[in-house]
Amino acid sequence: MIEARKKAHLTLDEVARRMGTTQLVVASPESGHPLPSLRSLKRYAEAVNRKVEIRVV
């Protein structure tokens, strides 16, 4: 998540604003604690111009 945010040249605050939430809500899943929900991952991905892809290999 952090890599995607940095590649989009966005700060935590900018992602939070795009998601309509706070920096704390963005920073917590980036740290992996707690694990983000699929809904949160989708919102985050949209905010950093990415998509969520889940694979079982």
C-alpha positions in Angstrom: 0.0 0.0 0.0 2.8 2.4 0.9 4.5 1.7 -2.4 1.3 2.4 -4.4 0.8 5.7 -2.5 4.4 6.8 -3.1 4.2 5.9 -6.8 1.1 8.1 -7.0 3.1 10.9 -5.3 0.5 11.3 -2.6 0.8 11.9 1.2 -1.3 10.1 3.8 -3.3 13.3 4.1 -4.0 13.5 0.4 -5.1 9.8 0.3 -7.3 10.3 3.3 -9.0 13.3 1.7 -9.6 11.4 -1.5 -11.1 8.6 0.6 -13.2 11.0 2.7 -11.5 9.8 5.9 -8.7 10.7 8.3 -4.9 10.0 8.2 -5.2 7.5 11.0 -7.7 5.4 9.0 -5.2 5.4 6.1 -2.1 4.8 8.2 -3.4 1.9 10.2 -3.9 -0.5 7.2 -0.6 0.7 5.7 1.1 -0.7 8.9 -0.9 -3.9 8.6 -2.6 -3.5 12.0 -5.4 -4.3 11.8 -5.7 -5.9 8.4 -7.9 -3.7 6.1 -11.3 -4.9 4.8 -11.8 -5.5 1.1 -14.0 -2.4 1.0 -11.2 -0.3 2.5 -8.7 -1.8 0.1 -10.9 -0.9 -2.8 -11.3 2.7 -1.5 -7.6 3.0 -1.0 -6.8 1.6 -4.5 -9.2 4.1 -6.1 -7.6 7.0 -4.1 -4.1 6.1 -5.4 -5.3 5.3 -9.0 -4.8 1.5 -8.7 -7.1 -1.5 -8.5 -7.3 -4.5 -6.1 -6.4 -7.8 -7.6 -6.9 -11.0 -5.5 -5.3 -14.3 -6.8 -5.3 -17.8 -5.5 -2.5 -19.7 -7.2 
